[in-house]
Amino acid sequence: MAKKFNVGVIGYGLSAKVFHIPFINLTEDLVLHSIVQRSPRPGNSAPADHPAVKHYTTTDALIQDTEVDIVVVTTPPDTHFGLARASLLKGKHVLVEKPFVPTAAEAQELADLARAQSRVLCVYQNRRWDSDFLTVRRLIADGTLGRIVEFETHFDRFRPNRPADWKGNLSIKQGGGVVYDLGTHLIDQAFALFGVPSAVSGFFVNQREGRFVTGEGGLEHEPDSFTAILRYKETGTLVQVRVGVLSVEDEQTRYWVRGTKASYHKSFLDPQEDQLRGGMKPSDTGFGVEDPSRAGTLCVAQEGGKVVRETYPTVQAETYSRFYELFAKSVASGKEEDVPVPAAQAAQVLRIIEAVRESAKTGQEISLT
């Protein structure tokens, strides 16, 4: 019989409730063992929601618990480094919500510590298992699109009001704001497809106030939107990463990928987050399945220059459940190469983000080679 691993979750906000605990409970080799919630109250109480598990009001108590094999960190990003480090030093395997940590140096330090401790350290970049991303990945891998000329990945919304949680109240230096929140997802996906770019340009904008910013002068100078250009010299590929909060559209573009053989355009977001927020369980029939009316379009070049347009069904092969399955297997094997999103990869993504920040600050393209 396979060993069961006890999981302790630090934090009891949306991340823990929606993106972690349901999948922990669904994963065969994992057992929800304990939860840290500093101040349970009626209507928001981990002890009331999960009476069969242990409950703590301090992080140290959970980290010290010798029965806990895995610590899942779901607190704001400025706490991630300290909690992950303390957990690793106590011999725990660790899964950290994105954004991982504020700097690439901190990410690498934790990756090195995990290796020294012979423990698994993983980052929750769950959008590698979005159905639309899996579709793009398949189209690129099977050669349908040819050599990729331009790759656009968008997370545009109409959000005229500033968020009230950490996303709006932590500075970029603390791992807060749009660049580390949504930007981490998009840049991670670009990295997963194309690797580290040759050079990066970045532009930070506060669209709500109508001005360009650097993001280096405190919260009043934080961007709420940004565009980054990732340049890949060897292939001639340009990747555009874009997040905007004042995009008044009824069908927001998600991907626009142009290749030498075909182009793929996709609107709408993967349905899993909305389904989870709406109370759907990962085990429910239809979880992760996109409505066929939201499928993307493929334009394929024919002989003589004719272009044929067709609907291209979204890949429905995997969901976020797959991430947790792979994570559990990596804990069982103890091998870094089995980790679905290893910390060393997250450090590379943070290098790219730091280059975007430097470009926005200086107005110069930043080399990464």
JOSUL-V98263 format. One record per pair of residues at least 4 apart in sequence whose C-alpha atoms are under 7 Angstrom apart, sorted by the first residue. I is the first residue (numbers start at 1). GAP is how many residues later the second one is. Records with the same first field share a line. If there is no record, write none. Layout:
BEGIN
I->GAP / GAP
END
This chain:
BEGIN
3->26
4->25 / 26 / 27
5->24 / 25 / 26 / 64
6->24 / 25 / 26 / 27 / 61 / 62 / 63 / 64
7->23 / 24 / 25 / 26 / 27 / 61 / 62 / 63 / 64
8->24 / 25 / 26 / 27 / 54 / 60 / 62 / 63 / 64
9->25 / 26 / 27 / 62 / 63 / 64
10->25 / 26 / 49 / 62 / 63 / 64 / 65
11->5 / 25 / 26 / 62 / 63 / 64
12->4 / 5 / 24 / 25 / 34
13->4
14->4
15->4 / 5 / 59
16->4 / 5 / 58
17->4
18->4 / 258 / 259
20->4
21->4
22->4 / 259 / 260
23->4 / 259 / 298 / 301
24->6 / 7 / 8
25->6 / 7
27->297 / 298
29->299
30->298
32->21
33->20 / 21
34->19 / 20 / 21
35->19 / 20 / 21
36->19 / 20 / 21 / 22 / 23
37->9 / 19 / 20
38->19 / 20
39->18
40->4 / 5 / 6
41->4
45->4
46->4
47->4 / 8
56->5 / 6
59->4
60->4
61->4
63->24
69->23 / 24
70->22 / 23 / 24
71->16 / 21 / 22 / 23 / 24
72->22 / 23 / 24
73->7 / 22 / 23 / 24
74->22 / 23
75->4
76->90
77->22 / 23 / 24 / 98 / 99
78->23 / 96 / 97
79->4
80->4 / 20 / 21
81->4 / 20 / 25
82->4
83->4
84->4 / 10
85->4 / 25
86->4
87->4 / 5 / 7
88->4 / 5 / 6 / 26 / 29
91->26 / 28
92->27
93->26 / 27 / 28
94->26 / 27 / 28
95->26 / 27 / 28 / 29
96->4 / 26 / 27 / 28
97->26 / 27
98->25 / 26 / 27
99->76 / 81 / 82 / 85
100->23
101->5 / 6 / 74
102->71 / 72 / 73
103->4 / 247
104->4 / 243 / 244 / 246 / 247
105->4
106->4
107->4 / 236 / 239 / 240
108->4 / 236 / 239
109->4
110->4
111->4 / 10 / 232 / 233
112->4
113->4
114->4 / 5 / 6 / 7
115->4
119->215
120->211 / 214 / 216
121->221 / 222
122->217 / 219 / 220 / 221
123->218 / 219 / 220
125->60 / 216
126->194 / 197
127->58
128->5 / 61
129->4 / 5 / 189 / 190 / 191
130->4 / 140 / 189
131->4 / 139 / 183 / 184 / 185
132->4 / 138 / 182 / 183
133->4
134->4 / 181
135->4 / 179 / 180
136->4
137->4
138->4
139->4 / 5 / 6
140->4 / 5
144->117 / 118
145->114 / 115 / 116 / 117 / 118
146->113 / 114 / 115 / 116
147->112 / 113
148->89 / 110 / 111 / 112
149->87 / 88 / 89 / 109 / 110 / 111
150->87 / 88 / 89 / 107 / 108 / 109
151->87 / 88 / 89 / 105 / 106 / 107
152->87 / 88 / 89 / 103 / 104 / 105
153->33 / 87 / 88 / 89 / 101 / 102 / 103
154->87 / 88 / 89 / 99 / 100 / 101
155->87 / 88 / 89 / 99
156->87 / 88 / 89 / 91 / 96
157->87 / 88 / 89 / 90
158->87 / 88 / 89 / 90
159->86 / 87
160->48 / 85 / 86
162->6
163->4 / 5
164->4 / 5
165->4
166->4 / 10
167->9 / 10 / 11 / 14
168->9
170->4 / 5 / 6 / 7
171->4 / 5 / 6 / 47 / 48 / 51
172->4 / 5 / 43
175->5
176->4 / 5
177->4
178->4 / 5 / 46 / 47
179->4 / 5
180->4
182->4
183->4
184->4
185->4
186->4 / 55
187->4 / 54 / 162
188->4 / 161
189->4
190->4
191->4 / 5 / 158
197->33 / 34 / 35 / 171
198->33 / 34 / 35 / 169 / 170 / 171
199->31 / 32 / 166 / 167 / 168 / 169
200->29 / 30 / 31 / 155 / 156 / 165 / 166 / 167
201->27 / 28 / 29 / 155 / 158 / 163 / 164 / 165
202->25 / 26 / 27 / 154 / 155 / 157 / 158
203->23 / 24 / 25 / 157
204->8 / 9 / 10 / 19 / 21 / 22 / 23 / 156
205->6 / 7 / 8 / 18 / 19 / 20 / 21
206->4 / 5 / 6 / 7 / 16 / 17 / 18 / 19
207->4 / 17 / 18 / 38 / 39
213->8 / 9 / 10
214->7 / 146 / 147
215->6 / 7 / 8
216->5
217->4
218->4
224->21
225->18 / 19 / 20
226->16 / 17 / 18
227->13 / 14 / 15 / 16
228->12 / 13 / 14 / 128
229->9 / 10 / 11 / 12
230->8 / 9 / 10
231->6 / 7 / 8
232->4 / 5 / 6
251->16 / 17
252->15 / 16
253->13 / 14 / 15
254->12 / 13 / 14 / 15
255->10 / 11 / 12
256->8 / 9 / 10
257->6 / 7 / 8
258->4 / 5 / 6
259->4
261->39 / 40
262->36 / 37 / 38 / 39
263->35 / 36 / 37
264->32 / 33 / 34 / 35
265->31 / 32 / 33
266->29 / 30 / 31
267->29
268->26
271->4 / 17 / 19
272->4 / 15 / 16
273->4
274->4
275->4 / 5
276->4 / 5
280->4
282->5
288->31
289->27
290->4
292->21
295->16 / 17 / 18 / 19
296->15 / 16 / 17 / 18
297->12 / 13 / 14 / 15
298->11 / 12 / 13 / 14
299->8 / 9 / 10 / 11
300->7 / 8 / 9
301->4 / 5 / 6 / 7
302->4 / 5
318->4
320->4
321->4
322->4
323->4 / 17
324->4
325->4
326->4 / 13 / 14
327->4 / 12 / 13
328->4
329->4
330->4 / 5 / 8 / 9
336->6
341->4
342->4
343->4
344->4
345->4
346->4
347->4
348->4
349->4
350->4
351->4
352->4
353->4
354->4
355->4 / 11
356->4
357->4
358->4
359->4 / 5 / 6 / 7
END
